[in-house]
């Protein structure tokens, strides 16, 4: 029986230690030997490796050159891929590790936040013909003109996995350390609803407005190519059963579900280091998020601007909000929020700009209104 091709991505929490790598290898071995799968496995760096490499860079340079930073940060995923390949070969599973450049992940020339422009996976093709398991370093690629190593920025390993799945038109499983995609960040320690299915549109908005699930550009790529995308939970004891996790599907497949017949609050996200400015910033590292009707702009920035830093809480809805919905939410929420909070809207979301000192009570209030007493309040 011919093996079924699949892309699997394992994040840093799945590869925290050699013991975890052995458990992931055991799962991949079972997929290869018993389920007759032929996995292309994309890996992140182990545990906190990337943060540690960044710390080292800033110990020797106040402003590390972007090119050298990419050379350094790309090391983390290479360690993971080599160790996982060794573990699989120990289990009598033929495996080969490849860097992003070896695997033909071609990017533009932007260091630290490159975009994938093409995939030319000739060495992956060769390995698959030999029925080898390919272990691919995520988060990195190469510029075809300069031959320089580049990294893809936050969520880059997920984007690598999605790009490869789109190239081969095969399913993509992304393993995370949660039960799937939920209404809240699990680190907030609040009651969370987990969804068995979500639309690409809603997931892209969640990620854009701060949910640390995938990079929103990766979600858009999957949507464009109609990729089969499945966010699955990872456990230190075992890998999830097929019924767990969240399947991402086109919105039209969900329109019959009650959550998608009218706008319903699905998720609460958070963006830090957000600023209100009188004009769009010229710095390319800053990103304009929203325009205020009175003329100011809400931007995210990696470094402080002249105005005080604030936090943007966003309630993500299952459908684009209608004008009557916006009017209703605006009146009712402002009646209970302090005066120093700015309320804004985008098509799928309601946004609350709040001072960091007020984040905890505001988060609790918004969670209660939208996810605990939603039926009574609205």
JOSUL-V845640 format. One record per pair of residues at least 24 apart in sequence whose C-alpha atoms are under 6 Angstrom apart, sorted by the first residue. I is the first residue (numbers start at 1). GAP is how many residues later the second one is. If there is no record, write none. Layout:
[[I,GAP] [I,GAP]]
This chain:
[[3,33] [3,34] [3,35] [4,33] [4,34] [5,32] [5,33] [5,34] [6,33] [6,164] [6,165] [7,32] [7,33] [7,34] [7,158] [7,165] [8,33] [8,164] [8,165] [8,166] [9,32] [9,33] [9,34] [9,165] [10,33] [10,165] [11,33] [12,32] [12,33] [12,34] [12,35] [13,34] [15,31] [16,30] [16,31] [25,63] [39,94] [40,94] [41,94] [41,95] [42,93] [42,94] [42,95] [42,96] [42,119] [43,94] [43,95] [44,33] [44,94] [44,113] [45,31] [45,32] [45,35] [66,45] [67,44] [70,80] [70,81] [77,60] [78,59] [81,54] [81,56] [94,38] [95,37] [95,38] [95,39] [96,38] [97,37] [97,38] [97,39] [98,38] [99,37] [99,38] [100,37] [100,40] [100,41] [101,40] [101,41] [105,36] [106,35] [106,36] [106,37] [107,35] [107,36] [108,35] [109,34] [111,39] [112,39] [112,41] [113,39] [113,40] [114,37] [114,38] [155,59] [155,60] [159,59] [171,57] [172,56] [172,57] [173,57] [174,57] [174,58] [175,57] [175,58] [175,59] [176,57] [176,58] [177,56] [177,57] [178,55] [179,54] [179,66] [180,51] [180,52] [180,53] [180,65] [180,66] [181,65] [183,83] [183,84] [184,83] [184,84] [195,51] [196,50] [197,49] [197,50] [197,51] [198,50] [199,49] [199,50] [199,51] [199,52] [200,48] [200,50] [210,59] [210,60] [210,61] [211,58] [260,58] [263,54] [263,55] [263,56] [264,53] [264,54] [265,51] [265,52] [266,50] [266,51] [267,48] [267,49] [268,46] [268,47] [269,44] [269,45] [270,42] [270,43] [271,40] [271,41] [272,39] [273,27] [273,36] [273,37] [274,25] [274,26] [274,35] [274,36] [274,37] [275,24] [275,34] [275,35] [310,44] [310,45] [310,46] [311,42] [311,43] [311,45] [312,40] [312,41] [313,38] [313,39] [314,36] [314,37] [315,34] [315,35] [316,32] [316,33] [317,31] [317,32] [320,27] [320,28] [321,26] [321,27]]
